[in-house]
Amino acid sequence: MTAEPARSDALPAAARGGPVSHTLARVARLHRIAAGRLLKAAGIYPGQEFVMMCLWERGPVRQSELIKAADLDPSTVTKMLQRLEHTGLVRRSPDPADRRAVLVEATDSSCALLAEVSAAWCDLEEHTLAGLDPRERAELVRLLAKVEANLCREAGDCPVAGAQEEDSTSSARSTSETAL
């Protein structure tokens, strides 16, 4: 049985003026729960994979750059890095160019985790988009990129809003082309 989209009369009274926002909040929560289940097998928590993805892609970076890239509160990233360091997935050290700054890098042992995280994200993608054909998947990515751009403009501090919209559009094309 497929879940029906939220009807406005089924929404809480306070959310009736924002059925899309209410649905996005519910979907985001469920997506995070599903991601958490898949990432648990890899031994990390939701959110930590974004930090690891950044480190795997960029190599060693200053902690301040990682905070900007993750777009999270500095204390959240610091706590996340402490946990990742404790499990041996990241290493922090003074930046030789500026001893006041801290460099963060993925450890060699975290490289095995890369394949697990990639597989978890593939599984999450398929689970999330099950039942959507390639055109619907591409359209969803396109529409969500527009929503993201709107929210970034509203927030006023999204560092890569335009790039994400462009990346999402090209990602939608490649998802669509791959599935055809």
C-alpha positions in Angstrom: 0.0 0.0 0.0 1.4 3.4 -0.9 1.1 6.4 1.5 -1.2 9.1 0.2 0.2 12.7 0.1 -0.8 14.8 3.0 -4.3 16.3 2.5 -4.8 19.8 3.8 -7.6 18.6 6.1 -5.3 16.0 7.6 -2.7 18.6 8.5 -2.5 20.2 11.9 -4.5 23.5 11.9 -1.3 25.6 12.2 0.3 23.8 9.2 -2.7 24.2 6.8 -1.2 27.3 5.3 2.0 25.4 4.5 1.3 21.9 3.3 4.5 21.7 1.2 6.6 22.9 4.2 4.9 20.4 6.5 5.5 17.5 4.0 9.2 18.6 3.4 9.8 18.6 7.2 8.2 15.1 7.5 10.2 13.8 4.5 13.4 15.2 5.8 12.9 13.6 9.2 12.1 10.2 7.6 15.1 10.5 5.2 17.4 11.2 8.1 16.1 8.2 10.0 16.6 6.0 6.9 20.1 7.4 6.5 20.9 6.7 10.1 19.9 3.1 9.8 22.1 2.6 6.7 25.1 4.6 8.1 25.0 2.7 11.4 26.3 -0.4 9.6 29.3 1.7 8.6 29.8 2.8 12.2 29.0 6.5 11.8 26.0 8.8 12.6 24.0 11.0 10.2 25.8 14.2 9.5 29.3 12.6 10.0 29.3 11.3 6.5 29.2 14.9 5.1 32.3 15.8 7.1 34.0 12.6 5.8 32.9 13.2 2.2 34.5 16.7 2.4 37.7 15.3 3.8 37.9 12.4 1.3 37.3 14.9 -1.6 39.5 17.8 -0.4 42.2 16.1 1.6 43.5 18.0 4.8 41.6 21.2 5.4 41.5 23.7 8.2 38.8 23.1 10.7 37.3 26.5 10.1 37.0 25.6 6.3 35.3 22.3 7.3 32.8 24.2 9.4 31.9 26.4 6.5 31.7 23.5 4.1 29.5 21.5 6.4 27.4 24.6 7.1 26.9 23.6 10.7 27.4 25.3 14.0 31.1 25.3 15.0 30.4 23.4 18.3 28.5 20.7 16.4 31.5 20.2 14.0 33.9 20.2 16.9 31.9 17.5 18.8 31.6 15.5 15.5 35.3 15.7 14.9 36.0 14.6 18.5 33.9 11.5 18.0 35.4 10.8 14.6 38.9 11.3 16.0 38.1 9.0 18.9 37.1 6.2 16.4 40.3 6.8 14.4 38.6 8.1 11.3 40.1 11.7 11.4 43.3 13.2 12.6 43.6 16.8 13.8 47.0 18.6 14.0 48.3 22.2 14.1 48.5 23.8 10.6 52.2 24.3 9.9 51.4 27.5 8.0 49.5 28.9 11.0 50.0 27.2 14.3 46.8 28.8 15.6 44.7 26.9 13.0 43.9 23.2 13.1 44.2 20.9 10.1 41.7 18.0 9.8 42.3 15.0 7.6 40.8 11.6 7.0 43.0 8.8 8.2 44.0 5.9 6.0 41.7 3.6 8.0 38.7 5.8 7.0 39.3 5.0 3.3 37.5 1.6 3.8 34.6 3.6 5.1 34.3 5.5 1.8 33.0 2.4 0.0 30.5 1.7 2.8 29.2 5.3 2.8 28.9 5.3 -1.0 26.9 2.1 -0.8 24.7 3.5 1.9 24.0 6.6 -0.1 23.2 4.4 -3.2 20.8 2.3 -1.1 19.2 5.4 0.4 18.7 6.9 -3.0 17.0 3.8 -4.4 14.9 3.4 -1.3 13.9 7.1 -1.4 13.1 7.2 -5.1 11.5 3.8 -5.4 8.6 3.9 -7.8 9.7 7.1 -9.6 10.7 6.8 -13.2 13.8 8.5 -14.6 11.9 11.6 -15.7 10.2 12.0 -12.3 13.5 11.6 -10.5 15.0 14.3 -12.7 12.0 16.6 -12.2 12.2 16.0 -8.4 15.9 17.0 -8.3 15.1 20.1 -10.5 12.3 21.2 -8.3 14.2 20.6 -5.0 17.1 22.6 -6.4 14.7 25.5 -6.9 13.3 25.1 -3.4 16.9 25.0 -2.0 17.8 28.2 -4.0 14.7 29.9 -2.5 15.6 28.9 1.0 19.3 29.9 0.5 18.2 33.4 -0.7 16.0 33.7 2.3 18.7 32.5 4.7 21.2 34.9 3.0 24.2 32.8 3.9 24.3 29.8 1.7 27.9 29.6 0.4 27.2 27.5 -2.7 23.5 28.0 -3.5 24.1 28.7 -7.2 26.6 25.9 -7.6 24.3 23.4 -5.8 21.4 24.3 -8.2 23.7 23.8 -11.2 25.1 20.6 -9.8 21.6 19.3 -9.0 20.4 20.0 -12.5 23.4 18.2 -14.0 22.9 15.4 -11.4 19.3 15.2 -12.5 20.4 14.8 -16.1 22.9 12.1 -15.3 20.4 10.3 -13.0 17.9 10.5 -15.8 20.4 9.4 -18.5 21.7 6.5 -16.3 18.2 5.2 -15.7 17.1 5.3 -19.3 
